[in-house]
């Protein structure tokens, strides 16, 4: 067992390797909350170094190091990185480790940083630590090239940069360069001899480390790519997959909230605590109009940074918020009426711009995993849908309200109204003689408020239909008196604003009543406009909608559309459900109506097999590649070069095979000396024949070469028969004979 005690050089290499790994992993400090990632990565590093050390002491090949590393990953991964598993390698734990090992990078890239520093994504730094420890220490022990082991922590540094955030870290790069230079100096000095050289090793290393650190610190600020804007990170190029078209626009069911509908008017939807009086609750932001409905969009195109993308993303423990405002801690509890409304239950009621969202209760883990939040619209979707009793806490920033008199647009509207002739024909009339964009917005709003009528389509007013498609809005715009409720007025005024040149969107939300209770009667729709400073300003519905007491003049019924609000289709950004009823079936689990055959295998076992298959197939391909490369090398040795060369390479093939089988053959020996070192294989006859033809007179003919290689093949078979079966499998995968030191 004394061989397991590390030498002084081993400890030095392990220390430098650990220092470089820690410096590289610190790049995750803005990706994870807390320092749990460093603990998980450091533990993985120690375990990897131990695996590499044991394999080196026992003279096991590289493939054995890889096998030990994989075994350690699965056996201890639950305890190190999946703390909720109890630390025991159960089938569920193993399946979770395999799944994150394969798909975790995508989850990390599609989650807004920082992610939970105590969650399952700690598996990623654990994997990096294992690979760096096992790979780096093995290279340090087995390869004399001074720079070889630095490749492992350098790969970790590259992975951390690519998987991390765009925040630059010049000091970490300088520290990495300094420590790496010092390690190079120490390893290079080992190959020199002499007392004076040995005495100068420490001094040389210190001087080089200091010089490298100084140069790195001076050069880092001016090097290209050190700024956050130039930093290459993969999350800027990954679009999180999310099918927003599977969720109905909640605006199509607005009439359910009206008194005449007698459905949700007096039903408690949710309760809010901690929200200042007068602040609104946002249910959904609807920023796209397709001619049938205002719906949420999921279009990040043209925006590189994930913090500015208009799409629904997985969020971490904290949500980055731009702008300033008063902070509030808000708690919301979902009631049965909200949870059973198909067009509502997937949408997360929020207030302001959420900085943190924390679910509570037994469905906490599921809701957290299925939450997607859109930074551009400040709205969220829970793909597994909210249920009665769900409670969650928001830490949110409430922006100050108000629109400047000279409001200017942020840019060109994304909603195109060019094909909506009924909008353009009325904007000129409703905006009057106003000249500026702000004045035209106010004048058009005043026209609707003063000349319009309010109706929910109740008794005696059934000719006023629900919905806000082009057909319904054509009737709204062309009527002598526009008539409708929040749904039609918000939809119409948002189109008017976009036609005028001010980007606008529709928001469905609520103004909580007494005690923070939100019933159907409290639900409203309003319009938000995008101002030049980048903020979205609220235009309350009272600005453009008439008082509820202003009833419409009786008009003859118009053939427009369906007369049932429940069949107004949801937005179609991907594949549109045909109705709200169909849309309600599209949730996180997919859409289906008929009975589903139960799988023969349990779901956990099926998932485990699929995940393990995705891991083992690449490994199998790599094994096949290694076997193929060795076979190709053997073929080239047998067929390439002069006859003398093929005798020499035939002997080399025998010696390489002996090394693959675990034998030790010192460097610098003659063929006969090598045969003596491998006496148990009885190779002296082959060595003598090779020497006779290589150094003897004349040139051997092809028959002699073929006879020698036939003897080589027979000898290889005899050598394999002397070792256990498992050793023969490892021999096929041993990579040592490809390393320069074994040439």
Protein Blocks (a to p, Z undefined) as FASTA:
>chain_A
ZZmpccfklmmmmmmmmmmmmmmmmmmmmmpgcjklmmmmmmmmmmmmmmmmmmmmnopa
fklmmmmmmmmmmmmmmmmmmmmnnopacfklmmmmmmmmmmmmmmmmmpccdddfkbmk
lmmmmmmmmmmmmmmmmmmmmpmblklmmmmmmmmmmmmmmmmcfbdcfklmmmmmmmmm
mmmmmmmmmmpgcjklmmmmmmmmmmmmmmmmmmmmmmmmmpghkamklpccfklmcccd
ddfklpccfklmmmmmpmklommmmpcfbdcehiaghiacdfbdcfbdehjaccddddfg
hiablklpccdddddfbdcdedddddddddddddfklmmmmklmmpccdehjafbdcded
jklmmmmmmpccdfklopacdfkopaehiacddddddddedddfklccfbdcfbdcklmm
mlmmmmmmmnmmafblmlmmmmmmmmmmmmmccdehighilmpcgdjdfklmmmmmmpmb
dcddfklmmmmmmmmmmmnopacdddddddddehhiacfklpccddddddfkopacdddf
klmpccfklccdddddddfbdcbfklpccddfkbccfbfklmmmpcfkopcfbdcdddfb
dfklmmmmmmmmmmmmmmmmmmmmmmmmmmmmmmmmmmgccfklmmmmmmmmmmmmmmmn
opacdehiafklmmmmmmmnopmlmmmmmmmmmmmgcjddfklmmmmmmmmmmmmmmmmm
mpcfklmmmmmmpcklmpmklZZ
